[in-house]
Every structure is written in C-alpha cells, then in structure tokens.
Amino acid sequence: MTLNSSSDWAEHLKHHWERRAASDLAEYFIAPHGFGDDDEWTEHGRRHATAALVGLETDWLSQRDILEIGCGAGRLAQFFVERTKSYTGLDIAPSMIERAQKRCGGAANARFFETDGLTVPAPARDRQYGLILSIAVMIHCPKPVIESLVRDAWSLLAPGGRLRIQVYADATDTDGLTAPPGAAPATAPTPRPDADASPPSTADELGSGDADPPNASEPPKNEPNRHQRSGHHPRPGSLPGEAELVDEHYMGYPFRYAEFAELMRELVPEPAQLYRDEPNCIYASILKPA
C-alpha cells in the first residue's frame, strides 16, 4: 500500500484504529497490560497516568488545562480528569471517544473531540494548555504525522507549559539508553523544583509492552528480541480475531536516538529533554518559557 502524504497516512490510521476501537479487542490494542481483568487493566492505567505526570506538583496541575493527543478509551484520562483544572481528549477514532466519555462518567471538567490525526480540531483551540501529553500514541504514527502533531501542539502550549511525548525507537540503536538492554530499568534523576520534570521514570511504569506489535510471529526488522514481555497480558497473536486487526503499518516510525533529537530541534524552538531507559521507546519533555 502506497501512502504518499501526511493526509494519506492520517486517513489510513483513522480507518484502522476505528476498526480496532469498534472491536471486542479495543482495550487490548490500547494496552495489553491486564487485558481481560478490568481491575488490573485499570490499575495499570492509574500507574501509567501517575508516571506521565511525574515531577509535576499537585497544586500546579490543579490549575492547568491539559490536552491529551490520543486519549483512546480514556485509560489515562479517568485519572487525569481528577487532577487537573480541565481535560481535553482527542482521538482519531469516534468509537474510542465514545468509550472514553463513558469511562470518565460525564465529568464536568472533561471534553472529547474527534481529530483528523494531524491537527488539534477547532473546538479544542479555544485555550492554551499547561500540559500536553501523547503517550503510547505516536509509537503507532509515521514520521509526517508526528511532525504535524508536535508543531500544532507546541502552538497551543501556554507559556510555562510542558509538552511530553513518547515515540517508537529503533531497538538496534542503543544511543541514549540509561541502562543496557536486558538490565533493570534505570530510574530518572529527581527533577529540580525549578526545572522541567524528567519524562516517566521507568519502562515498567509506562509499560514498554505497549510498543510491541500484536500478532507478530517473529520480531520486526531492525528490532530483535522485542517480545520478552512482562506483566500479565496475552502474548502477541494469541487472541481470536487479532490478526485481522493488524496491518503492515501498525507500528510507527522507528527513530534512532540522534535522529529524534535532531527532529525535535527542528520542530520546537526550546531544548527537548530526552529520556530512554528501554530500547523500544524514547520520551521527550519540553518546557515552554513563561
């Protein structure tokens, strides 16, 4: 399949994620951790939401509007809503938004919008956001889509605000790793009170398994030994109907560390703090000057 432009890619992503969102495996594709056990799945979401907010003071968060690009079924949103002034969730799949709205229980400070996959939609451009997050989303996106989303997100970030994202990484490139592959994840340094916080502190907290493609009978090219999963969730390819919902572009663009660092310098005018404690993902946190 030939995809020639960012709009082609976005349309492709919308089609396939809506198919997944409308299926019985929607929550598995969002995060396999604890799939099949509602309490465990929710608990993993709580832990991942806490990790995504690491280093941000409770009082600071409570006065900020937060934007999540790729809210999915509200797995993290349900925990963001209770900690922030307002929450805006975007997703490319209408069925995901329906699930997120239901999971958040009609919270007065939460709202959800469908996006074209490239930009923040007009109704959500009515404010600047103190925190913009995209976790376990851009790992499924091609480079042109990531570029468009980051540029647009930066334009809506309030002075003093923070942008935090996670992208897919080329596991054969060990540059930037804080611990050797296979070693226990390193802990991020404790953020200084006057500095932007480090991205989420461990691969375990953010669930490195989210970056493993379902239904993979062998490791993808350039990514050996990536299916040593942890946690309690099905192995890739083990669920009925899973194969029909995975296409060749399920995983996103695999960045090399230096390549991603250079891209962030091109996309935003402020330095990005990069963090990588496992081979398959890179996190970026950027502070916009007040």
Stockholm file with secondary structure:
# STOCKHOLM 1.0

chainA/1-290         MTLNSSSDWAEHLKHHWERRAASDLAEYFIAPHGFGDDDEWTEHGRRHATAALVGLETDWLSQRDILEIGCGAGRLAQFFVERTKSYTGLDIAPSMIERAQKRCGGAANARFFETDGLTVPAPARDRQYGLILSIAVMIHCPKPVIESLVRDAWSLLAPGGRLRIQVYADATDTDGLTAPPGAAPATAPTPRPDADASPPSTADELGSGDADPPNASEPPKNEPNRHQRSGHHPRPGSLPGEAELVDEHYMGYPFRYAEFAELMRELVPEPAQLYRDEPNCIYASILKPA
#=GR chainA/1-290 SS CCCCSHHHHHHHHHHHHHHHHTSTTHHHHHCCTTTTCHHHHHHHHHHHHHHHTTTCCHHHHHTCEEEEECCTTTTTHHHHGGGSSEEEEEESCHHHHHHHHHHTTTCTTEEEEECCSSSCCGGGCSSCEEEEEECSSGGGSCHHHHHHHHHHHHHTEEEEEEEEEEEEBCTTCCTTCSSCTTSCCCCCCCCCTTSCCCSCSCHHHHTGGGGSCTTCSSCCTTCTTCCCCCSSSCCTTCSTTCGGGCCTTSSCCCBCHHHHHHHHHHHCSSCEEEECSSTTEEEEEEECCC
#=GC SS_cons         CCCCSHHHHHHHHHHHHHHHHTSTTHHHHHCCTTTTCHHHHHHHHHHHHHHHTTTCCHHHHHTCEEEEECCTTTTTHHHHGGGSSEEEEEESCHHHHHHHHHHTTTCTTEEEEECCSSSCCGGGCSSCEEEEEECSSGGGSCHHHHHHHHHHHHHTEEEEEEEEEEEEBCTTCCTTCSSCTTSCCCCCCCCCTTSCCCSCSCHHHHTGGGGSCTTCSSCCTTCTTCCCCCSSSCCTTCSTTCGGGCCTTSSCCCBCHHHHHHHHHHHCSSCEEEECSSTTEEEEEEECCC
//
